[in-house]
C-alpha cells in the first residue's frame, strides 16, 4: 500500500506522521513529474527499488522515510556503535536475511543507501545512508592510486570521544533544563525543520570524555559551530584525530565549556588476541566497553575455551588477577602463563558485567595433555586481510609440572572450590544434538545431581595428572587396615565424625568412596560422547603405596581423552586421576591415582573396598545401597534385590555412542533416584555390585529424541577378574601409571550382540523339547535362550552368525546367559586353540555347529584422532560397528565431529559418515588418509567421496584452508601417558 503525502510550503506532510523536508532533486514521483511546492499539490505515493531483495519488485517507502532521502532531516534513530547515533531510512521492503549490504537505488539507478537490517515480525527494513561510506571509499581510492604495484593497508581516520549521543526532541530537552535562548540558536543555525538536539547518553570510563561529560548533557556547539546532527559531529571528530576540540554543553540549564582530545578509534579497536586452550582473550574493545561500562583495554574473555570453562570462567569475564599477579593488560596475562608448568593449578580472579562489584575466585588448571596448540598471539594484518599467528612465548617455558600429579588441592569437607555460575556455553563442535539433564529434585537432595550438566551448571573444576616417576613399586591389595594405619586414623578427627548414626556397611564402605568430576575437551570429543561434563561416584578397588585404582561407570568416565578429578570421602582432598582401562563391553572404567599425593594421613585413611563377586546375588537378598551426595556425605539405605539378572536392551542413539550390551544388571525395590550412584554391599560392607549409571536415548516420533539415564547394579565379577590380571601382571601392552610401566590386560570377547528369549517363545520357533529340558536343567531360574541380535561389522563372527540364531551350546556346554559366553571366551586364553568357539546354534528349524572366531580388545579406547579442515576423524568405534555396516570402499576414516566456521562446515561435510576417497584416491585407514591429505595444497579445491551411516554415498568439494585450519593429529602415548599433538601440515611448515 502506497502511503499518501502532501506538499505544504516546502515541507512534505504525511498523515499521522508529521512534517518532513522535501528535496525535489533527490526524489521523482511515479509519473516522473516534479510536484510544485504549493498547498495545492496532489497526493501521490513513492516507490524505490532494493537491489538484492528476494522479490525483486518495487517497494513503497514509509512516510517517515521520505525526508531521509535528501540526507538531511532526522527520521529513524537507532543506537550506533560510536559517539553518535545514525539516522536510518525505513521502508516496507520486506527484505529477508542474506540481503544485508545490498544497495538501495532510486529510480535513476543511483545508490542512496545500503540495506542494513529488517524486522522479522513485520515488513520494516532499515537502510544505512552513504555519506560516511563515500568518505571511506575516497580514502581507499586515493590509496590505490599511491600503491600501484602492491596493495598496502589504507588507514581511514576515525575519531572518538568514547561517549554515546542520542537525538532528542526539543520538548524533552527543555525538561532537561535547556534554555530557551539556546533552543532558538539551535533552531536558527540548523537546517529547516530541525526537531531536536544531541544529548549525551553514556560515557565510557577512562575515555577522553570521562569526568568531563555526563549523561543528560545537551551538546550545543563544537569548535564554535552549532551541532544538532550526527553526520556533522562524526565528520568533525574524524577530521580531528589526536587534536583538541572545544565542546559547549548545557548541564541542567548551566552552560559549560570543555576541551577534549579526540582519540583514534583504531587505537582502542583490538588488533590482536590470545588463543590458549581454545579460549579467545583480547583487550576490551570500545564497543563492549560501552555496552558493559568498563574501561577499554581490560583483559576480556571473548570465549572461555576449555581451560577456563573447566574453572567456570564465563564468557564476557574480565580477568583481574592470575596466579597471584594483577592483570591489567593482555601482556600481563601472557607473562604469567609463560611461567606456569603443565598441570599447574593456580587461582584466577575475574569480574563480570552482571556482577561487576564483586570479584569471583576460581582455580584454573593448565592443560597437562596437549589437547590444544600452545598459546598463540593472532595479529591482524591489514595488508593481507589475514590474522597471523605466532607463539605467545617460548614453547620450552611451559614445562611439565614436577611430581607425578602436581599439587593436590585440599578443600573443605562440605564446600568444594568456589562454585561460580557460567553465563554462556562452549560448543565449538557438533554431531547431531546436545543433551541437558534435569536438576535433582528436593526428594533426591542427598543425590549427587545430574551426571551431565548444562554449561550453565554452577560448578568449578580443575586439575590434571602430571607425569613423573615413583620409587615405590611394591603393592598389596588392602582389605584390612594395619595397626599402624589405625594409629594414624585415630588422630584424624574426620575419620569417626559420621560413624554415630551410620550403619556398619556405611562405616566400612565410606572410606572407599570417591566423587568424580570429569571434563572432556571439545577438541577431542571422541566415540560419540554426548556431553563435556560428568559427575558420579566410584569405589576404590585397589590402594597401595604406588598405585590406587577406582572403579566407576562409563556414563561418568566415557572416554579416555578426559580430565578426571577425584574427591575422597575419607579425607578432604582433591587430586587428578588418569583413565587406564575402559572395558569394551561392561559398563565400567578404571581410573588410577597417585597415593603419594594424599599425604601420610590421607593415604592411611583411604582404603580399598573388599570385593565379593561370589556367590551371585539372588532375588530377595538384602543389600545396602551406599553412595555420596554432592557435599561428599555418605548416604545409605537398606534395599531388597527384586531382579538379580535383568537383561539390558538399550537401543542405539541417533549419534552412536557407547551403550551397555550383553549385560545383566541388578534391580532393587527402592533407591535414591536416577542420578544417585554408589555401591551395593552386604551387611559387612563387602561390595557385591556397583550401582552405576547407564545412558539411553528416548525417541518421540520420527525426529525427536531426548537423552535419559537410569541406574542399575553392575556385578563386580568382571571388575574383579580384570583387577586380578593387573595385580598379577597381564599380558597386554604396557601403560605408564604413576611413573611405572605396567602391562594391562587384554579382553577376549565375542563381538556379537545377544538378547534373551523365553523358552516358551523358543518352542514356538521349533526348538526341540530335548534342548528346552537341557536349558531348563542348566538354569532353572532364567528359563531362556540367547538369540543373535546382530554382529559387529568387521568382527570375526560377522559372516558366520545371523540375526535370529539361537545359541544353544558353546563347546558342547549349554549356555543360557551372557556370562556363560564370557566364561567360554576367557577359557580360550588358557587353551591352545586358535581362539574359536565351537557353537551349536538353532537356525530356521535346524541345529548347526559352527566354529566362530573371537576378538581380542584392549581397554585403551580410541587413542588417535585427526583434525582435517575442521572435521574430527577417527577409527569407527564399537558403537558404530554395532550398527552392522562398514563401507566396502574403506571404513577407517570416520567423521565423529565438525567445527563451526571450518571448511567442512561451509561445504557440508558433517559427522556420522566415512571419508572413503579424496580426489579419487582411496582412504581405507587413517595412515592412508594422512598420506593423501599431505599432498593437498592451501586453497586447493578437494573432491571428497563419503558414505553415510545409512549407506548413502555422496561426493562433495571443499576448499582447504591451511592458514586457519591446519591438519593435526592427537595421539595417546602409553610410554608417557600423555596425549601428544602433532602438526601434519600447515601453511608455513607444509608437511611435518
N, C-alpha and C positions, 0 to 999 in steps of 0.2 A: 504494500500500500504506500503510495507516494504522499508524503506529508505536505500540507499546504503552507505557503508563506505569503507575506505581503510586504512590499517595499514602502517605507514611510520615511521621508526626509533623510535619505542616505543610510537608513538603517533597515534591516530586514526584521520584520516582526513575524514570529511564528506563534500560532495559537497555543496557549498554555506553557510556552517556553520562554517568553520574554524577547528582548531586543538583542540583535547581533549585527556587527558591521557587515557591509556588503561591498565586495570588490568586483566590479564587472569585468576587470581584466583577467581575473583568475577563474571565472565561472561562466559557462554558457548554458543556456536552458535547452530543453528538448527540441524546441523549434529553431534553435541556433540564432535567435534574435535577442539582442540585449533589451532588457526591460528598462524604460526610462525611470529615473529616480523621481517618482511622483507618487502622491497618495492614490492616484487612480490606477496604479499598476495592477495587472491581473494576478490572480492566484495561480501559481504553477508548482511543479514538482521538480526535483533534481535527481539526476542519476549519475553514477560513476561506475567504472568497471574495475574489478580487482583481478589482476593477473595472478593466476595460480589458484583462484577459487575453484572448488570442486565442480560447481555447476557451470562456471564459465559464463554466466548470464549477468546482465546488468543488475545492480542492486541499488536500492533507494537510500539516500542519505537521511539520517535522522535530523530533525530540525536543529538540534544543538550543534551539529557538525558544520553547519553552513558557514558560520563565522570563522571557523578554524581553517577553512580552505584559503583564506587570504593571509594566513600565517601571522595574524596579529591578535585577534580578540581571544580572550580566555574562554575555554569551554570545560573540558573534562579534566579533572585533577586526579592524579594517581601518585602514590608515594614513589619517589625516584630513588636512585642509588648514589646521589651525590649531595651537594649542599642545597640543592633546589629540586623542585618537582618539575615534571614535564607535562605540558598540555598535549593531550592526545586528541585525535579526531575519533569520532564514533560513527559507526554505520551499521545498519541492519543487514550485514552481508551474509551472515550465517556461515562464515568460514570455519573450517574444521582443522583439527590437528594436522600438522605437516605443512601448512601453508604459511607459517610464520616466516617473515623475511621476504615475502612476495611483494612486488611493487604495486602500489595503488596509483593508477593513472587517471588523468582527466580525459575528456572526450577527444582531445588533440594528441593523446598518446604521451603526454608529459607526466613523469613520475612526480607525485605530490606527497607521497608518504610511503612507509613500509608497514605491511601487516604485522602487528606486534602481538596480538592476543585476542582472545574471544571469551565469551561467557558460555559455558556449556549448557546452562539451563535456559538460555534464550538465544536469539539470533544476533545479539550485540557483538560487535567487534571493534577493536581499538587500533588506530593507525598512528605510527610514530612520524612526526614531521621530519623533514630532511635537512634543516638548517645546519645542524652540527655534523650531520653525515657529509654534507658537501664540504665543510671545512676540513674534515679528516681526509676526504678524497683529494683535496688540493695539496695537502702535505705529502700524500703518497705519490701524486703525480710529479710534484716538484722533486721528490727524492728519486723517482725513477729517471728523471732527466739527468740527475747528477751521477747516478751509478748506471752507466750504460752496459758495461760488460758483465758485472756481477751484482746481484741484488744484495743490498745492505739494509739492516734494520733502520726503519724510519721512526724517530721519536715524535709523537704528536703531543704537544704541550697540553697538560691538564692540570688545572689548579683547584685547590680545595681549602676550605676553612674548617673542615671536619664538623660542619653544622648542617642541619637539615632545615629548610624553609618550606612553609606551606602558604598557599594563596588563600586569603580570607576576605570576605566581603566587607565593605565599609561599615555596614551595620554592626557586625561582630567586632570589628576593630575599634569602633567607638566604645564598646563595652570594655575593651582592654585599656581604655584611657587615652585614645588618640585625640589630639587637639583638633578643633575644627579648622584652625588655620593650616595645620599640616595636611588635613584632608583636602582643602581647597588647592594647596600647592600641588599635591599629587594628582588631583583631577585635571588641573590645567596643564601640567607638564606631561601627562600621559596621553596615549592615543585616545581618540574619541570612543566613548563607550566603556572606559575602564570602570571596573566594578569593585576593585579591592586593591590590597597591598600585600607584600610579603611579610610573613611573621615567622620568627624563629620557633621551630618545633622541638628540636633536640640538639644537644651539643655533646660531642664525644669527649670523654675525659682525656686530658693530656694533649689535646689538639690545639691549634692556633687560637680557636675561639673560646677555649676553656677558660673560665673565670672572667671572661670579657663579655660574652653574650649569654643570655639566659632565655629559656622558653618563655614566650609571650612578648619578647622584644619586637617592635614594629620597625622594619627597615624603611628608612626614608631616603637616604642618599648614599651613594658610594662614589668617593672621589669627587664630591660636589654635584653629581648627576642623580636626579630622581630615578629610582629603580622600582618598578612595580611588576616587572615581567621576569620570568625565569631565564628567558633567552638572553636578555641583556646582562643579567647577573653572571650567567655562565660564560658569556663572551668576555666580560671584564676579568673574571678570575683566570680563565685560560690564557689570557694575554698578559697576566701579571704574576707569573710563577716566580717564586723567590723574591718578590717585591712587596713593599708595604702599601697597603691601601687604607683609606680612611672611611669608616662606616659611621653614618649618623643615624641614630635609632631613637625611639621613644619607648621608655620603660615606665608603664603606669602613668603616662602623661608627662614624664620628665624627659626632656631632650638630653641625650648623651652622645659623646663622640669618642670612638675607639679606633686605634690604629693596630692593624693585624698584618702579619706576614703571610702571604699566600703560599701554602705548602704544595710541593709537587705531588700530585696524586699517585704517580708511578712509584714514588719512594715508599709509600705505605701499602703498595699492592704486592703481595708475596710473589717473588720470582724464583723461590727455591723451597724445597720441603725435604723433610727427613722421612725415610721409609725404614722402619725397623720392626721385624716380626709381623709384617702385614699392616702395621699402623702407619698412618699418614699424619705427620706433625709438622706444622709450619707457623710462622709468625701470624698473629691475628690480623686479618685484613680489615680495611676500613669498613667494608660492608657489614661484616659480622660484628665489628666493634660498635657500629651504630645500632645494630639490632640488639646486642646484649648489653650495651653501655659499659664496655670495657675499654681499656686503653689499647691502642694499636700496638702491634709488635709482641704481645704476650705469647707464650708458648701454647699453642692451640691444638687440641686433638681433633682433627677432622674425621679420622676413622681410628677406632681403638685397636684394630687388628687382633692378633691372638694374645700376645704377651699382656697387653693392657686389659683385654677382655677378661682374661683369667683373674685379674686383680679387681674386676668390677669397676674399671675406669670407663665412664660413659663417653659417648660422642659429645662434642662441644665442650669438653672439660678444658680448664686452664691449669696447666701444671705449675705449681708454685715452689715445690721442694722435692728433690730426688736424692736418695742416699745421703740425707742429712745436709745437702747443699742447696742454697737458694737458687732458683731458676728464674731468670728474668728475660732471657733471650734464648733462641734455639742453640746458639753456640755453647751455652752453659750446659744444656742437656747432652749435647754430643760429647762434651768434655767428660761428663760424669760417666756416660756409657762406655767410653774408651777405657775407663779404669776398672770396670766390672768384669768378673770372670763368668764363664758359662755356668749356669746353675745357681748363681748368686741370688740371694733373696734380700731385697732392700726396701725400705719404706718409701712411699711416694705420697705427697700431699697435693690436693687439687681443689679447685672450686668450680662450681657450675653456675650458669646464669640463672637457673631456677632456685638455687640456694646459695647466693653469692656472699652471704655474710658469715658463712661457716666453712672452715676448711675440713675436708674429709681426708682421712689417712688410710692407706691400704698397703699391703705387701705385694711387691712386684717380683716375679721370678724371671730372671733372664733365661731364655731357652737353652737347655743343655743340649738337646738334639738340634740338628741343622734343618729344622722344619722350613726355615726361610733363608733367603740370601743374607749375607752380612749387611749391617746397616749401611745405607747409601743416601747420598745427598743428590737430589734431582734439581737441576737448574734450567730455567727456561732460556732457550737460545732463540732470540727473535729473528736472527738471520736465516736459520734453517726451519724455524717453526716447530722444533722438537724440544723435548725435555731430555737433557743429557745427564747421565748418572755417573757418579764417581764414589769410591769408598768414603764413608764418613770419617774413618780413621784407619790406621794400620791394622791389618787383619790379625797380626800376632798380638795385638794389645788385648784382645778378648780371648783369654786363655781359659782352659777348663779349670774349674774350681778345685781347690785342694781337698783331699779326703775323698772317700768313696761316695758319700752322699751330700757333701757340703754340710752346711749348718742346719740342724733341726730347729724347729721353732716351737718353743714352749708356749702354752696358752692356758687360759682358764679352763677348768673342767666343764663349765656350763657355757660360757660365752666364747665363741670362736673369734677369729680375726674380724675386725670391724666389718660388718656387712653393709654394703652400700648398694643403693638401687641403681640398676642400669636403665638409662632412659632410651637407649637405642640399641639395635641389634647388629650383629655382624653376620652377613650371609653373602660371601663372595663366590660361592659355588652352589650349583644346583643339580639335582637329579630330577625329581618329579614333584614331590611335595614335602613339606616340613610338618613336624608334629609338635604339639604343645599339650602337655598333660595337665590335669586339673590339680588345684591345691588340695591338700589334705583337709578333710572337714574336721569339725570340732570333736566328733566322736572318736576319730583316729588321731587325736592330738599327740599320742605317745609315739606315733609312727615316725618314720624318717623323712616323710614328704615324698614328693614325686621323684621317680628315677630320672626323668628328663625334665628340665626346667626351661621355661621361656627365657629368652635373652634378658628379659626384664627382671629375672629372679634376683632377689637381693642377697647375693652371695659374693664373698671374696675368697679366692682360692689361688694357691700358688705352690711352687716347689717341684723340682725335678731331681732325679738321681744323678749325682756327679760321679764320674768314673775314678777309679783308683785301684788300690790293692790292699789286701789284708794279709797279715802274717799268720793269723789263726785259721787253720783248715779243719781242725777236728770238729766233729759234730755228733750229737746224740739226740734222739727223739725224746722230748721232755714230756712225760706224762705225770710225774710227781715231782714236787719241788724238793730240793735238798735241804739239809738242816741249815746250811749257810744262807740259802735264799730266804728261809723262814726268818732268820735273824735280821736280814736287811728289810724284809717286808714289814716286820713288826715296827720298824722305825718310820715307816711311811704312813701317815695318818689316813690317806685316802683309800688304803687297801681294805679297811674294815668299816668304812663310814656307812656303806649302804647294806651291811650284812644283817642288820637287825630285823628288818621286815621282809627279807628276800628268802625264797625257797632255797633248799640245798642245791638244786640244779642251777639256779641262777647264781648263787655264790660261787659255784665251781666254774661255771662257763663264762662269767663276766670278764675275767682277766684275759680271755682268749678272743674276745670280740674286737673288731676293728671297723671303723667307719671309713668308707671310701668316698672320695670326690675325684671324678675323672673328667678331664678335658681332652677333646680331640681337636688337633689343629685343622683349620679349614683347608690348608694346603694338601692334606693327605687324609681326607675322609674316605677311606677305602671300604671295600666289601659291602657297599650299600648302607653303611652305618647311618642311622636316621636322626641323630642328634649330636651336638657338640659338648653336652654337659650331662653327666650322670651322677647319681648318688646311690649308695647301697651299703649293706652290712656284710662283712666277711668274717671268717673264723680262722685263727692261726692253727695250722695243722703241723707245723714244724718250727722249732725255735732252738737254735744253738748259738754258740759264740760267734760263728762265722756266717750264718745264714738263717733267715726266717722266711717262711712260706705261708701265704694266706690264700685260702680258697674263697671264691666269690662267683656269683652267677655271671653269665655272659651278657645279660642285659644291663650290667653295671660296667664291666670291662669287656667291651665288644670286640675291639681290635687291638693289635699290638702297638700300633702307632698312636700311643696315648700318653698323656702325662697324668700320673696317679699320685694322689696324696692320701696318706694313711693317718688316721687319728685313733689312738688306742683308748679303750675304755678303762684299762687298768692304770694308766699313767697319763697325765695331761701333756702330751707331746704330739707334734705333727711332723711326719717325715715323708720323704718321697719313696715310691716303690717302682719296680720295673716289672712289666709283664714278661713272664718267662715261659708260660705254657698256656695254650688255648686248645682245649680238647676239640677235635674235629667233629665229634658227634654230640657228646653230652654238654649240657648247659652249665659248664663251669670253666673258670680260668684260675691259674696260679700266678700270684704276684709275689716277688721277692723283695725283702727289705734288709737293711744292714743293722743287726742288733747293736753294733757298737755306737750307733748314733742315739740310742736310747739312754745312754749313760749307765752307770753301775746300778742305780736304783731302778730305773725303768726296765733295764734288761732282766732284773731279778723278779719284778712283779708281773711282767708279761710272760705268759707261758703258752704252750701249745695244748690244744684240746686232745682228749683221748677219743679216737675214732672207734666205733663199734659197728663194723659192716655186717657182722653175723651175730645172731640169726636175723633174718629179714623181719621187718615189722608185719604184723597181721592185723586184720580188721578187729577193732575193739581194744587194741593196745592203748595204754595211756602214755602220753608223751608231754614234754614241756616245750612250749614254743618260747624261745628267748631271743631277743634282739635289742637293738639300740635305738633310742629316739634321737632326734636331731641335736639334742643337748647332751648326747653321749651318756644318757642314763639307761641302765639296763631295765628292760621291761619283759615280763614273762607271764604266762598263763598255762594252766593245765588243759590239755585237749585230748580228744579221743580220735584215733585213726578210723575213718569211715571207709576208705578205699586205699589199700596199700599198693595197688598195681593198676592205676588208671592210665590208659594209653593216651598219649597226646596226639592230637590231629590238628596241626596248625597249618593253615593254607599259606601259600606264597604271597608275599606283599607285591604291590604294584612295582616298587623298586626292589628287586630281590636282595634280601639280607639274611643273616643267619636266623634260622628257625629250628627249634628243637625237633628232631625226628628220631624214630626208633627208641623212644624213651617211655618208661613207666614211672609215674610220679605218685606221690602220696597226698591224699586229701584228708582234711581234718573237719571236725564238726564245727569248730569255731576258731577264728583267728583275729588278727588286728587290722584287716583290710588289705586291699590290693597293692598297697605301697610299702607294707612292712615286711622286711626280710630279716633273716637271722638263721637260727639252727633249731633242730628238733633233738631233744636229749631225753634220756631216761631219767629216773629219779636220782641217779648218782652223778648226773652231769656229763655222761658219756654221749658223744654225738652220734645219732642214728641217721640223720639226714640234714642237708642244707635246705633251709626254707628260702628258696630263690625266686627271682622274678623272671617272667617269660614275656616276650614281646609278641604281639599279634596285630593284625590289621582287620578291622571290621569294615565290610563294604555295604554301602547303602545304594541300591540301584546300580546303574551301569558305570557312572563316572564319579561317584562319591565314596570316599573311604576315610577311615579315622583310625589312628594308632591307639591301641589299648595295651594294657599289661595286666597280668594276673600272677599270683604266687602259688607255688606248689612245693612239696617236699621232694628233694633230689637225693636218692640213696647214696651213701658215701662209699659204696664198694668200689666204684670206678675211680674215685679220688684216692682211696687207699691203695689201689693197685699201682697207679702212677707214682704216688709218693714213695712206695717201697722201691720202685725202679730207680728213682732219683737218688735215694739214700744208698742203695746197694751199688749204684753205678750202672747207668743204662748203656745201651749200645748205639745210641744215636749221635748226631753231630754235637760237638761241644759248644757250650754257651758260657760267656764270661758273666759270672754272678758275683758281685762284691769282690772283684779282682781275682777270682779263682775260676778257672775253666772247668766246667762240669758237663759231662755227657748227659744229654737229655733223651728221654725215651721216645721211641717211635711207636705208633699205634697201628696195628693191622686191623683193617675194617673191611666189611663187605659193603661196597658203595651202592646199596640198594635201599630204597625206602619201602618199608613194610607197614601194613596196618592189620589189626586183628579182626577176624570174622568168627562169630559164634558157630559152634559145631552144628547147631540146628540149621543154620543157613548153609553151611558147607554141605550138609546132607542133601539139600535141595539142588546143589550143583553136581551131585553124583558121587560124592565121596563115599567110599565103601564103609560098611559097618566095622570091618576089622580095623581100619585106620581110626575111626571115631573112638572105638574102645581103647586102642593103644594111646591115643592122645589124652583121653579122659584118665586113663591109668597114670600117665606121666604127670598130669597136672589136673587134679580133680577140682581145683578152685577156679581156675580161669575158664576151662572148657572152651578153648578157642584154637584156631589155626591161623597162622600168619599168611597173608597174601601179599603179592608184589604190587606196590602202587606205581613204581617206576624205578628205573636205573639212572644213576648219574651219568650224564654224557661224558664219554671218554674213559669210563671205568672198564675194568676187565670183565664185568658181568653184563655189560650193555647189550651185547648181541646174543646172550645166552638165555637170560630170564626175560619173560614177557609180562606185561601188565595183566593181573588177574591170576597168575600162577600161585598155587597153594604150596607152601613149603612144609613138607611132611616130616622129613628127617634130614639130618646132616651127619655124614659119616655113620649111617645106619642107626643113629640115635634120634628118637622123636624129639621135635622141638615145638614148643608152644608159646614162647615169649622171646622178646628181644635179647635178653641176657643169654639165652641158650646159644644164639648165633654168635654173640660176642665171645663166649667161652670157647666156642669151636674155633674162632679166628685166633684167639690167643694160644690155643693148643698147637696151632701150626708153627708158632715161633719156637716151640720146644721139639718139633719133629724134624725129619729130614726130607720132607716132601717139597714140592715146588710152590707151595703157597696156594694150593687149590683145595676147595671144599667139595666133597662128594655129596651132592644134594639130591634128595628124592623129592620131586615135585608132582603135583597133580594139575594137568593142563588139558582142558576140554575133554574130560572123561577118561584120560589116560595117565598112568603113572610113568614118569620119565626120570631116569638117573642122569645127572649132569655133573661134569667137573667144572666148577665155577671158580675163576681166579679172584683173589683178594688183592687189596691195595694197601700199601704202607704209607702213612702220612705222619708228618711231624706236628709239633704244637706251636710252630712259629707264626702261623697265619701268613697273610700276604706280606712279603718283605721287600718288594720292589715296585716302584711306581715311576711313570714318566709323564712329564708335562710337555705337550707339544701344541703350540698355537692356542694355549689356554684350555685344552682338554686333558683330563687326568685319565691315563690308560694304565691297565694292569692285566695280569693273567685273570681269566674268569674264575671267580671264587666259587666254592661249592654250592652256594645258593643259586648261582646262575646255571651251573652244570646240573643241578637238581631239576631244572625245567625240562631236561631230556633232549636238548638240542644244542649242537655246535655246528657252525658253518663248515662245509666240506672244504671251502677255499682256504680256510685258516681261522683259528679261533684263539690265538694267543694275544690279541690286542683288543681288549675290551674297554670301551669308554665308560668310566664309572662316574665322572663328574665333568662339569664345564664351568668356566669362569665368566662372569659378567664382563662385558666390554671387550672380550677377546675376539680374535678372528673366527673361531668356531661358533661363537655366539652370533656374530654378524651374518655368517653364511649358513647357519643352521645345522652344524654338526653337534647334535646333542647327545645325551647319555643313553645308556641301555642299547648299545649296538656295538658291533665289531667293525674294526677297520681291516679290510681284507686285501686292499690294493691301494697303492699310491702311485699315480702316473703309470698305471699298468704293471707295476712291479709288486709281486705278492709280498704280504707281510704276515707270515704264519705265526711268528712269535715276536717277542719284544726285541730280541737281538736283531732280527731281520728288519724290524721297524726302525730301529736306531740307524742301521746302515743305510736305509733308503732315505730317511729324513736328513741325514748328514749331507746328502748331495743337493739338497734344495737350497736355493739362494734367497736372500732377503728380497721381498717384494714380488717373488715369483708366484704365479697362479698355479695351484696344485689341484690335480684331479684325484678325488678320493672316492673309492668304492666301499660302501658299508653294507652290512646285513643287520637288520633289526632283530630283537629277541623273537619276534613273531615270524622270522624267516624272510621278511620282505627285503629285497636288495634295493640299493639306491646309489646313484652317482651324483656327486656334487663337486663344486670347485670352491676353493678358498684361497685368499692371498696371505702368504706367510709374512709375518711381521716379527723380525728378529730383534728389532730395536726395543720394543716394549714387551715382547713375548718370546724370549729365548727358549730353546729346548734344554730342559734339565732333567736330571734323574735323582730320585731319592731312594736309597737302598740301606737296609739294615745290615750292619756288620757284626756278626756274632763274636768276632775276635775282640772288639772293643765295646760291644753292647751299645753302640751309638748308631743313630740314623744319620748317614752322611749324604750330603747334597753335592752333586757333580754336574757341572755345566757340560752339555753335549755340543751345543752350537749357539754362538751369539753373533751379534753383528760385528763386534770388534775383534773377537778372537777366532771367529769362524769355527772350524772343527777343533774340539778339545779332546 
